[in-house]
Amino acid sequence: MKLPKRISTHIKESDAWKILLTQVPPEWIVREVSERDYGIDCYIELVNKEAEVTGDLLSIQLKGSQNLRWKSEGNKEFVSYSGIRIETINYWMSLPVPVFLFLADLSERTVYFCSVKEQVREQYTKFTEQKSLTFHLRKDFKLGKEEGRKILLYLYYREKHYKEFVMYLSMLLSHFDSYMDFIRFNQNLDFFLELEPDAELLFVHLYDCCFFLSMMFSIKWDIQSLDKIYIQQKNRYGIPSTLHNEVLTEILPLLQTKLQVIINGAKVLILEEEKEFWSFNYPILYKNFYRFDSYHQGIWETY
């Protein structure tokens, strides 16, 4: 008498799912979906340190493989997963939430991950011309390790705010000369004079731009928060929601240093790492950043 057979693909899928559940922090919520044929196997909802359900969702495509073959490039080790159809990737790119490819090593009982949309941007020409795409998962991007989870959260929040990222880069480029003139001419003035409203607005705007872009480029932020600055000013002068010139003298040189690092990071991203993506999707920004980079080679010495 013949009976149904459990095929190897189904065994791998079930085993990968079991491994995933052991690697996810217990406070996170794994929401399995009943229909898996469209490229999403589950959603993970993040829960913060205060045990609050945040509403932050990761879309997950889960794969399983035996005996992963690691390759080396520089000081990085990675494994490649090929054959994902462009139709599936198009669907991933259209989703309003960040998408991650999870690859479970069925032998080592661990899970590796990569950010789908980031890798599509990095190989955008292949994405537009080929019928399938290969994704690369780094060995240090491991879900079961604390450091790996920090990387996952960073990639998630970076992807979640990518449209804002584009907006802030556009704003930085279009206002760059104004920012630099503001930095140059608003230091070492009378410390005890209140800022004019337009000067205070520009300072806050510049601060917010530098802060957000520093977070997106993973640049260490060692400048006091605006909240603390305003509290210190209130305690010193007894006037709420008002800044004085001394703040500009202290903070503006620090923001100028951050701007330089941000510009260098943007240059690498837009003109090198994701060149095809930016030139196709944001041609005006790409073109102007290319001109900006050529024009401002000596900008830091000038200011």
PEBEL-V763598 format. One line per field, one symbol per residue. psi: psi as a letter, one per 30 degrees, with the letter a starting at -180 (. if undefined). burial: b if it has 24 or more other C-alpha atoms within 12 Angstrom, else e. A space follows every 10 residues. Layout:
psi = ???
burial = ???
This chain:
psi = kklkkjleee eeeeeeeeee fffkkfflkj jkkfjgfgfk elkkkkkafg gkkfgjkkkk kklkkkikjk lkjbgkklkk jlgkkeeeee eeffkflkkk kkjkjfefhl kllljeeeee efheeeeffl flkkkkkkff ikefkeeeee eeeeeeeeee geeeeeeeee eeefgeeeee eeeeghlhaj egkkkkeeee eeeeeeeeee eeeeeeghkk jgkkleeeee eeeeeefgjl hkllfeeeee eeeeeeeeee eeeeeeeeee fdeheeeefe fieeeeeeee eeeeehegee ee.
burial = eeeeeeeeee ebbebbbebb bebbbeebbb eeeeeeeebb bbbbbbeeee eeeeebbbbb bbbbbeebee eeeeeeebbb beebebebbe ebbeeebbbb bbbbbbeebb bbbbbbbbbb bbbbeebeee eebbbbbbbb bbbbeeebbe bbbebbbbbb ebeebbebbb bbbeebeebb ebbeebbeee eeebbeeebb ebbbebbbbb bbbbbbbeee bebeeeeebe eebeeeeeee ebbbbbbbbe bbbbbbbbbb bbbbbbbebb beebbbbbbe eeeebbebbb ebbeeeeeee eee
